[in-house]
Amino acid sequence: MSPYAWFAAALFVLGSAFILADLQSPSLLQWTGTQVPDVQSGGIAYYSFHGVEYTLDLPMRAPGQSAMPSTVVLDPGNPSQALFSRPLSKWIEATVVVGPYATSVLVLAIGFARRSRRRHLRAALGPDRSSWAAAT
């Protein structure tokens, strides 16, 4: 197996490990949960789901920082389990998970292109001059 294939396989394993870690993470709720609006007052976010009121503590904010997002993502099976919707962290997480897979495809494509180019060069040199040393 070529070094490109080994590197692509290692990236594939890394991407799979990231997916397994993400499936066990509470942040998976960002992808599978239901978004509901909230109202913030006195350090507490109030939200309702199917007519039932719930609360979520706001994290401490430094003076001058902007307000928290006004959307909560909750588990429809257990609406008391919720977290604040943060689109930037959601897309960073997606990039970390999908990145190794995309990179492994790119590495394989580069490896195949190099192998194809070497085969074409060998064919152009002819059967009696198929080595690099013969070309010089």
C-alpha positions as CSV (number, residue, x, y, z in Angstrom):
1,M,0.0,0.0,0.0
2,S,1.4,3.4,-0.9
3,P,2.2,6.1,1.6
4,Y,-0.8,8.1,0.3
5,A,-3.2,5.3,1.0
6,W,-1.8,4.8,4.5
7,F,-2.1,8.6,5.2
8,A,-5.7,8.6,3.8
9,A,-6.6,5.6,6.0
10,A,-5.2,7.3,9.1
11,L,-7.2,10.4,8.3
12,F,-10.3,8.2,7.8
13,V,-9.7,6.6,11.3
14,L,-9.2,10.0,12.8
15,G,-12.5,11.3,11.3
16,S,-14.3,8.2,12.6
17,A,-12.9,8.8,16.1
18,F,-14.2,12.4,15.9
19,I,-17.7,11.2,14.9
20,L,-17.8,8.7,17.8
21,A,-16.7,11.4,20.2
22,D,-19.3,13.7,18.8
23,L,-22.0,11.1,19.2
24,Q,-21.3,10.9,22.9
25,S,-21.0,14.6,23.4
26,P,-23.8,16.8,24.8
27,S,-23.1,19.1,21.9
28,L,-24.8,16.6,19.6
29,L,-28.0,18.3,20.7
30,Q,-27.1,21.2,18.4
31,W,-27.7,18.9,15.5
32,T,-30.5,16.7,16.7
33,G,-32.4,19.1,19.0
34,T,-35.4,21.4,18.5
35,Q,-34.7,25.2,18.6
36,V,-37.0,27.4,20.6
37,P,-36.8,31.1,21.5
38,D,-35.9,32.2,25.0
39,V,-36.3,35.3,27.1
40,Q,-33.4,36.3,29.3
41,S,-33.8,38.1,32.6
42,G,-31.7,38.2,35.8
43,G,-29.2,35.6,34.6
44,I,-31.8,33.0,33.7
45,A,-33.1,32.1,30.3
46,Y,-36.8,31.2,30.2
47,Y,-38.2,29.0,27.4
48,S,-41.3,26.9,26.8
49,F,-41.9,23.7,24.9
50,H,-45.5,22.4,24.3
51,G,-46.8,24.9,26.9
52,V,-44.5,23.9,29.7
53,E,-42.0,26.5,31.0
54,Y,-38.3,25.7,31.6
55,T,-35.3,27.6,32.7
56,L,-31.6,27.6,31.9
57,D,-28.9,29.4,33.7
58,L,-27.0,32.0,31.7
59,P,-23.2,31.7,31.8
60,M,-21.4,34.5,33.5
61,R,-20.6,37.3,31.0
62,A,-17.9,39.9,31.3
63,P,-19.0,43.5,31.3
64,G,-19.3,44.8,27.8
65,Q,-19.9,41.4,26.1
66,S,-22.9,41.1,23.9
67,A,-26.0,39.2,25.1
68,M,-26.3,35.5,24.7
69,P,-28.1,34.1,21.7
70,S,-31.8,34.2,22.0
71,T,-32.3,30.6,20.9
72,V,-32.2,27.4,23.0
73,V,-31.8,23.9,21.5
74,L,-33.5,21.2,23.5
75,D,-34.1,17.5,23.5
76,P,-37.7,16.9,22.5
77,G,-37.8,13.8,24.6
78,N,-36.5,15.6,27.7
79,P,-37.1,19.4,27.2
80,S,-35.4,20.2,30.5
81,Q,-32.1,19.2,28.8
82,A,-31.1,22.2,26.7
83,L,-28.2,24.3,25.7
84,F,-27.8,27.7,23.9
85,S,-27.6,27.7,20.2
86,R,-24.2,28.8,19.0
87,P,-23.9,28.6,15.2
88,L,-20.2,29.3,15.1
89,S,-19.3,26.4,17.4
90,K,-21.7,24.2,15.5
91,W,-19.9,24.8,12.2
92,I,-16.5,24.6,13.8
93,E,-17.5,21.2,15.1
94,A,-18.8,20.2,11.7
95,T,-15.5,21.2,10.1
96,V,-13.5,19.2,12.7
97,V,-15.6,16.1,12.0
98,V,-15.8,16.4,8.2
99,G,-12.3,17.8,7.6
100,P,-10.3,14.5,8.0
101,Y,-12.7,12.7,5.6
102,A,-12.3,15.5,3.0
103,T,-8.5,15.6,3.4
104,S,-8.3,11.8,3.0
105,V,-10.2,12.0,-0.3
106,L,-7.8,14.8,-1.4
107,V,-4.7,12.7,-0.4
108,L,-6.0,9.7,-2.3
109,A,-6.7,11.9,-5.4
110,I,-3.1,13.3,-5.2
111,G,-1.7,9.7,-4.9
112,F,-3.7,8.4,-7.8
113,A,-2.7,11.4,-10.0
114,R,1.0,10.9,-9.2
115,R,0.7,7.2,-9.9
116,S,-1.1,7.9,-13.2
117,R,1.5,10.5,-14.2
118,R,4.3,8.0,-13.5
119,R,2.6,5.3,-15.6
120,H,2.2,7.7,-18.5
121,L,5.9,8.7,-18.2
122,R,7.0,5.1,-18.2
123,A,4.8,4.4,-21.3
124,A,6.3,7.4,-23.1
125,L,9.8,6.2,-22.4
126,G,9.1,2.8,-23.9
127,P,9.6,-0.7,-22.7
128,D,13.4,-0.7,-23.0
129,R,13.7,2.7,-21.2
130,S,11.2,2.2,-18.4
131,S,13.5,3.3,-15.5
132,W,14.3,6.8,-14.4
133,A,18.0,6.1,-14.7
134,A,17.6,5.4,-18.4
135,A,15.9,8.8,-18.9
136,T,19.1,10.6,-17.9
